[in-house]
């Protein structure tokens, strides 16, 4: 309040801090050949791949040298609004933890000793704050590198194991509007 006469000019100093409004991810669906949000607005997904969780690192690449939030911040700053995260069926096993060589403890102390799926939870949560959608990609049956595995099943990875891997992901993210898609198996070919 002030006793200044009406129409007079004066300056008031303010201090404090502000926080950005939380980002709310809208559930996407399709309408014809378009993605639309829950308000019916067309959404164009501009996506980038983030590999690593499909190999024996059990977490997306780069965490051995950079902070994972910085990687996601860079993805957002380049205009991408969706990340396709490759994973293996092995990565969905409870308690699967990335090796020490996959995590730089100084850059990513919050990832040290954390399971692969709990790390993915952290990534999904942070992507939500950045307005970035996630597509999950069953890239490999078992953790490894090299050429593509054309079929989602084999003698050492049954259809029941494949379904169980997807059940883990569906139970974990099925109600999360940030996770908008499932690449059921990377580059399927040579199917029986």
Phi and psi in degrees as GROMACS dihedral restraints (atoms count N, CA, C in turn):
[ dihedral_restraints ]
;  ai    aj    ak    al  type     phi  dphi    fc
    3     4     5     6     1  -147.6    20    10
    4     5     6     7     1   155.1    20    10
    6     7     8     9     1   -98.5    20    10
    7     8     9    10     1     8.2    20    10
    9    10    11    12     1   -63.9    20    10
   10    11    12    13     1   141.5    20    10
   12    13    14    15     1   -64.0    20    10
   13    14    15    16     1   149.6    20    10
   15    16    17    18     1   -56.4    20    10
   16    17    18    19     1   132.9    20    10
   18    19    20    21     1    91.6    20    10
   19    20    21    22     1    -8.1    20    10
   21    22    23    24     1   -79.2    20    10
   22    23    24    25     1   159.2    20    10
   24    25    26    27     1  -107.0    20    10
   25    26    27    28     1   136.0    20    10
   27    28    29    30     1  -152.4    20    10
   28    29    30    31     1   162.3    20    10
   30    31    32    33     1  -114.4    20    10
   31    32    33    34     1   137.3    20    10
   33    34    35    36     1  -122.4    20    10
   34    35    36    37     1   125.8    20    10
   36    37    38    39     1   -83.6    20    10
   37    38    39    40     1   136.4    20    10
   39    40    41    42     1  -121.3    20    10
   40    41    42    43     1   149.5    20    10
   42    43    44    45     1  -142.7    20    10
   43    44    45    46     1   162.2    20    10
   45    46    47    48     1   145.0    20    10
   46    47    48    49     1  -168.3    20    10
   48    49    50    51     1  -138.2    20    10
   49    50    51    52     1   155.9    20    10
   51    52    53    54     1  -122.4    20    10
   52    53    54    55     1   154.8    20    10
   54    55    56    57     1  -122.5    20    10
   55    56    57    58     1   146.2    20    10
   57    58    59    60     1   -69.6    20    10
   58    59    60    61     1   147.5    20    10
   60    61    62    63     1   -63.3    20    10
   61    62    63    64     1   140.2    20    10
   63    64    65    66     1   -64.1    20    10
   64    65    66    67     1   145.1    20    10
   66    67    68    69     1   -81.9    20    10
   67    68    69    70     1   133.3    20    10
   69    70    71    72     1  -111.9    20    10
   70    71    72    73     1   117.1    20    10
   72    73    74    75     1   -80.0    20    10
   73    74    75    76     1   129.7    20    10
   75    76    77    78     1   -91.6    20    10
   76    77    78    79     1   138.2    20    10
   78    79    80    81     1   -63.2    20    10
   79    80    81    82     1   133.6    20    10
   81    82    83    84     1   -99.1    20    10
   82    83    84    85     1   150.8    20    10
   84    85    86    87     1  -144.6    20    10
   85    86    87    88     1  -175.3    20    10
   87    88    89    90     1  -115.4    20    10
   88    89    90    91     1   148.3    20    10
   90    91    92    93     1  -135.3    20    10
   91    92    93    94     1   106.3    20    10
   93    94    95    96     1    64.5    20    10
   94    95    96    97     1  -123.3    20    10
   96    97    98    99     1  -104.2    20    10
   97    98    99   100     1    21.2    20    10
   99   100   101   102     1  -117.8    20    10
  100   101   102   103     1   146.3    20    10
  102   103   104   105     1   -83.9    20    10
  103   104   105   106     1   138.2    20    10
  105   106   107   108     1  -133.6    20    10
  106   107   108   109     1   149.8    20    10
  108   109   110   111     1   -86.3    20    10
  109   110   111   112     1  -178.9    20    10
  111   112   113   114     1   -67.2    20    10
  112   113   114   115     1   -12.1    20    10
  114   115   116   117     1   -95.9    20    10
  115   116   117   118     1     1.8    20    10
  117   118   119   120     1    87.0    20    10
  118   119   120   121     1     4.7    20    10
  120   121   122   123     1   -78.2    20    10
  121   122   123   124     1   136.9    20    10
  123   124   125   126     1   -65.6    20    10
  124   125   126   127     1   140.7    20    10
  126   127   128   129     1  -127.2    20    10
  127   128   129   130     1   128.0    20    10
  129   130   131   132     1  -103.7    20    10
  130   131   132   133     1   119.8    20    10
  132   133   134   135     1   -85.6    20    10
  133   134   135   136     1   121.9    20    10
  135   136   137   138     1  -109.8    20    10
  136   137   138   139     1   104.0    20    10
  138   139   140   141     1  -113.5    20    10
  139   140   141   142     1   154.0    20    10
  141   142   143   144     1  -130.5    20    10
  142   143   144   145     1   149.7    20    10
  144   145   146   147     1   -90.1    20    10
  145   146   147   148     1   143.2    20    10
  147   148   149   150     1  -130.3    20    10
  148   149   150   151     1   102.2    20    10
  150   151   152   153     1   -88.5    20    10
  151   152   153   154     1   166.0    20    10
  153   154   155   156     1   132.8    20    10
  154   155   156   157     1   -37.0    20    10
  156   157   158   159     1   -72.5    20    10
  157   158   159   160     1   -10.7    20    10
  159   160   161   162     1   -88.1    20    10
  160   161   162   163     1   -11.2    20    10
  162   163   164   165     1  -106.0    20    10
  163   164   165   166     1  -168.0    20    10
  165   166   167   168     1   -77.2    20    10
  166   167   168   169     1     3.9    20    10
  168   169   170   171     1   -75.8    20    10
  169   170   171   172     1   -28.4    20    10
  171   172   173   174     1    56.5    20    10
  172   173   174   175     1    22.9    20    10
  174   175   176   177     1  -157.2    20    10
  175   176   177   178     1   148.3    20    10
  177   178   179   180     1   -53.8    20    10
  178   179   180   181     1   145.4    20    10
  180   181   182   183     1   -61.7    20    10
  181   182   183   184     1   157.4    20    10
  183   184   185   186     1   102.1    20    10
  184   185   186   187     1   -16.2    20    10
  186   187   188   189     1   -72.1    20    10
  187   188   189   190     1    -9.3    20    10
  189   190   191   192     1   -80.8    20    10
  190   191   192   193     1    -9.0    20    10
  192   193   194   195     1  -131.7    20    10
  193   194   195   196     1   -26.2    20    10
  195   196   197   198     1  -130.4    20    10
  196   197   198   199     1   156.8    20    10
  198   199   200   201     1   -68.9    20    10
  199   200   201   202     1   133.2    20    10
  201   202   203   204     1   -62.1    20    10
  202   203   204   205     1   -34.7    20    10
  204   205   206   207     1   -66.5    20    10
  205   206   207   208     1   -34.5    20    10
  207   208   209   210     1   -63.7    20    10
  208   209   210   211     1   -37.7    20    10
  210   211   212   213     1   -63.0    20    10
  211   212   213   214     1   -47.0    20    10
  213   214   215   216     1   -65.7    20    10
  214   215   216   217     1   -39.4    20    10
  216   217   218   219     1   -59.6    20    10
  217   218   219   220     1   -42.1    20    10
  219   220   221   222     1   -63.6    20    10
  220   221   222   223     1   -42.3    20    10
  222   223   224   225     1   -58.5    20    10
  223   224   225   226     1   -45.6    20    10
  225   226   227   228     1   -64.9    20    10
  226   227   228   229     1   -40.2    20    10
  228   229   230   231     1   -66.7    20    10
  229   230   231   232     1   -22.3    20    10
  231   232   233   234     1   -86.6    20    10
  232   233   234   235     1     1.7    20    10
  234   235   236   237     1    93.3    20    10
  235   236   237   238     1     5.3    20    10
  237   238   239   240     1   -78.9    20    10
  238   239   240   241     1   143.2    20    10
  240   241   242   243     1  -123.6    20    10
  241   242   243   244     1    13.4    20    10
  243   244   245   246     1  -154.3    20    10
  244   245   246   247     1   139.8    20    10
  246   247   248   249     1  -123.3    20    10
  247   248   249   250     1   129.0    20    10
  249   250   251   252     1   -93.4    20    10
  250   251   252   253     1   114.4    20    10
  252   253   254   255     1  -103.6    20    10
  253   254   255   256     1   116.6    20    10
  255   256   257   258     1   -79.7    20    10
  256   257   258   259     1   139.5    20    10
  258   259   260   261     1  -142.6    20    10
  259   260   261   262     1   163.1    20    10
  261   262   263   264     1  -107.6    20    10
  262   263   264   265     1   160.9    20    10
  264   265   266   267     1   -57.6    20    10
  265   266   267   268     1   -33.5    20    10
  267   268   269   270     1   -60.8    20    10
  268   269   270   271     1   -35.2    20    10
  270   271   272   273     1   -67.9    20    10
  271   272   273   274     1   -16.7    20    10
  273   274   275   276     1   -87.3    20    10
  274   275   276   277     1    -2.0    20    10
  276   277   278   279     1   -69.0    20    10
  277   278   279   280     1   135.3    20    10
  279   280   281   282     1   -58.0    20    10
  280   281   282   283     1   135.3    20    10
  282   283   284   285     1    79.7    20    10
  283   284   285   286     1     1.2    20    10
  285   286   287   288     1   -63.7    20    10
  286   287   288   289     1   120.1    20    10
  288   289   290   291     1  -118.7    20    10
  289   290   291   292     1   135.8    20    10
  291   292   293   294     1   -60.9    20    10
  292   293   294   295     1   146.9    20    10
  294   295   296   297     1   -68.4    20    10
  295   296   297   298     1   158.0    20    10
  297   298   299   300     1   -56.1    20    10
  298   299   300   301     1   -32.7    20    10
  300   301   302   303     1   -66.9    20    10
  301   302   303   304     1   -17.9    20    10
  303   304   305   306     1   -88.7    20    10
  304   305   306   307     1   -10.7    20    10
  306   307   308   309     1  -127.6    20    10
  307   308   309   310     1   124.2    20    10
  309   310   311   312     1   -83.8    20    10
  310   311   312   313     1   111.2    20    10
  312   313   314   315     1   -62.9    20    10
  313   314   315   316     1   -29.2    20    10
  315   316   317   318     1   -74.6    20    10
  316   317   318   319     1   -42.8    20    10
  318   319   320   321     1   -79.2    20    10
  319   320   321   322     1   -29.7    20    10
  321   322   323   324     1  -134.7    20    10
  322   323   324   325     1    57.5    20    10
  324   325   326   327     1   -60.6    20    10
  325   326   327   328     1   -25.8    20    10
  327   328   329   330     1   -74.0    20    10
  328   329   330   331     1   -10.1    20    10
  330   331   332   333     1   -99.3    20    10
  331   332   333   334     1   -14.3    20    10
  333   334   335   336     1   -65.0    20    10
  334   335   336   337     1   124.1    20    10
  336   337   338   339     1    75.1    20    10
  337   338   339   340     1     9.0    20    10
  339   340   341   342     1   -95.1    20    10
  340   341   342   343     1   142.3    20    10
  342   343   344   345     1   -67.5    20    10
  343   344   345   346     1   156.7    20    10
  345   346   347   348     1   -55.0    20    10
  346   347   348   349     1   -45.4    20    10
  348   349   350   351     1   -69.7    20    10
  349   350   351   352     1   -34.8    20    10
  351   352   353   354     1   -68.7    20    10
  352   353   354   355     1   -34.6    20    10
  354   355   356   357     1   -63.9    20    10
  355   356   357   358     1   -44.5    20    10
  357   358   359   360     1   -60.4    20    10
  358   359   360   361     1   -39.1    20    10
  360   361   362   363     1   -56.5    20    10
  361   362   363   364     1   -44.3    20    10
  363   364   365   366     1   -62.3    20    10
  364   365   366   367     1   -42.5    20    10
  366   367   368   369     1   -63.7    20    10
  367   368   369   370     1   -45.1    20    10
  369   370   371   372     1   -62.0    20    10
  370   371   372   373     1   -44.8    20    10
  372   373   374   375     1   -60.9    20    10
  373   374   375   376     1   -43.7    20    10
  375   376   377   378     1   -70.0    20    10
  376   377   378   379     1   -39.1    20    10
  378   379   380   381     1   -60.0    20    10
  379   380   381   382     1   -34.4    20    10
  381   382   383   384     1   -59.2    20    10
  382   383   384   385     1   -43.2    20    10
  384   385   386   387     1   -68.0    20    10
  385   386   387   388     1   -22.4    20    10
  387   388   389   390     1   -96.3    20    10
  388   389   390   391     1    -2.8    20    10
  390   391   392   393     1    73.6    20    10
  391   392   393   394     1    30.7    20    10
  393   394   395   396     1  -109.5    20    10
  394   395   396   397     1   125.0    20    10
  396   397   398   399     1   -81.0    20    10
  397   398   399   400     1   162.9    20    10
  399   400   401   402     1  -126.3    20    10
  400   401   402   403     1   136.4    20    10
  402   403   404   405     1  -116.9    20    10
  403   404   405   406     1   126.2    20    10
  405   406   407   408     1   -91.0    20    10
  406   407   408   409     1   134.3    20    10
  408   409   410   411     1  -122.4    20    10
  409   410   411   412     1   110.7    20    10
  411   412   413   414     1   -71.7    20    10
  412   413   414   415     1    94.4    20    10
  414   415   416   417     1   -87.5    20    10
  415   416   417   418     1   -34.1    20    10
  417   418   419   420     1  -144.2    20    10
  418   419   420   421     1   151.1    20    10
  420   421   422   423     1   -66.6    20    10
  421   422   423   424     1   -53.5    20    10
  423   424   425   426     1  -122.8    20    10
  424   425   426   427     1   154.4    20    10
  426   427   428   429     1   -59.2    20    10
  427   428   429   430     1   137.7    20    10
  429   430   431   432     1   167.9    20    10
  430   431   432   433     1  -171.8    20    10
  432   433   434   435     1  -135.1    20    10
  433   434   435   436     1   178.2    20    10
  435   436   437   438     1   105.0    20    10
  436   437   438   439     1  -159.8    20    10
  438   439   440   441     1   -60.0    20    10
  439   440   441   442     1   162.7    20    10
  441   442   443   444     1   -68.9    20    10
  442   443   444   445     1   147.8    20    10
  444   445   446   447     1   -98.9    20    10
  445   446   447   448     1   102.8    20    10
  447   448   449   450     1   -60.9    20    10
  448   449   450   451     1   -28.5    20    10
  450   451   452   453     1  -111.2    20    10
  451   452   453   454     1   142.6    20    10
  453   454   455   456     1   -72.0    20    10
  454   455   456   457     1   -10.9    20    10
  456   457   458   459     1  -130.0    20    10
  457   458   459   460     1   155.7    20    10
  459   460   461   462     1  -157.7    20    10
  460   461   462   463     1  -179.2    20    10
  462   463   464   465     1   -62.0    20    10
  463   464   465   466     1   -29.6    20    10
  465   466   467   468     1   -98.6    20    10
  466   467   468   469     1     4.3    20    10
  468   469   470   471     1  -150.9    20    10
  469   470   471   472     1    97.8    20    10
  471   472   473   474     1   -79.4    20    10
  472   473   474   475     1   168.1    20    10
  474   475   476   477     1   -61.2    20    10
  475   476   477   478     1   -33.5    20    10
  477   478   479   480     1   -66.1    20    10
  478   479   480   481     1   -36.6    20    10
  480   481   482   483     1   -68.0    20    10
  481   482   483   484     1   -40.9    20    10
  483   484   485   486     1   -61.1    20    10
  484   485   486   487     1   -46.9    20    10
  486   487   488   489     1   -61.9    20    10
  487   488   489   490     1   -39.5    20    10
  489   490   491   492     1   -64.4    20    10
  490   491   492   493     1   -38.6    20    10
  492   493   494   495     1   -60.7    20    10
  493   494   495   496     1   -45.1    20    10
  495   496   497   498     1   -69.5    20    10
  496   497   498   499     1   -31.7    20    10
  498   499   500   501     1   -63.2    20    10
  499   500   501   502     1   -39.5    20    10
  501   502   503   504     1   -58.9    20    10
  502   503   504   505     1   -49.1    20    10
  504   505   506   507     1   -67.0    20    10
  505   506   507   508     1   -41.7    20    10
  507   508   509   510     1   -65.7    20    10
  508   509   510   511     1   -42.1    20    10
  510   511   512   513     1   -66.1    20    10
  511   512   513   514     1   -32.6    20    10
  513   514   515   516     1   -79.7    20    10
  514   515   516   517     1   -39.0    20    10
  516   517   518   519     1  -123.6    20    10
  517   518   519   520     1     1.4    20    10
  519   520   521   522     1   -57.9    20    10
  520   521   522   523     1   -29.8    20    10
  522   523   524   525     1  -103.8    20    10
  523   524   525   526     1    10.8    20    10
  525   526   527   528     1   -97.7    20    10
  526   527   528   529     1   113.4    20    10
  528   529   530   531     1   -66.7    20    10
  529   530   531   532     1   -13.0    20    10
  531   532   533   534     1   -70.7    20    10
  532   533   534   535     1   -34.0    20    10
  534   535   536   537     1   -88.3    20    10
  535   536   537   538     1   106.5    20    10
  537   538   539   540     1  -105.7    20    10
  538   539   540   541     1    -6.9    20    10
  540   541   542   543     1  -159.5    20    10
  541   542   543   544     1   164.0    20    10
  543   544   545   546     1  -135.8    20    10
  544   545   546   547     1   118.1    20    10
  546   547   548   549     1   -88.3    20    10
  547   548   549   550     1    98.6    20    10
  549   550   551   552     1   -56.5    20    10
  550   551   552   553     1   -34.9    20    10
  552   553   554   555     1  -163.0    20    10
  553   554   555   556     1   135.4    20    10
  555   556   557   558     1   -65.5    20    10
  556   557   558   559     1   129.3    20    10
  558   559   560   561     1    41.7    20    10
  559   560   561   562     1    61.6    20    10
  561   562   563   564     1   -64.5    20    10
  562   563   564   565     1   133.7    20    10
  564   565   566   567     1  -161.2    20    10
  565   566   567   568     1   169.1    20    10
  567   568   569   570     1    53.8    20    10
  568   569   570   571     1    42.8    20    10
  570   571   572   573     1   -81.5    20    10
  571   572   573   574     1   142.6    20    10
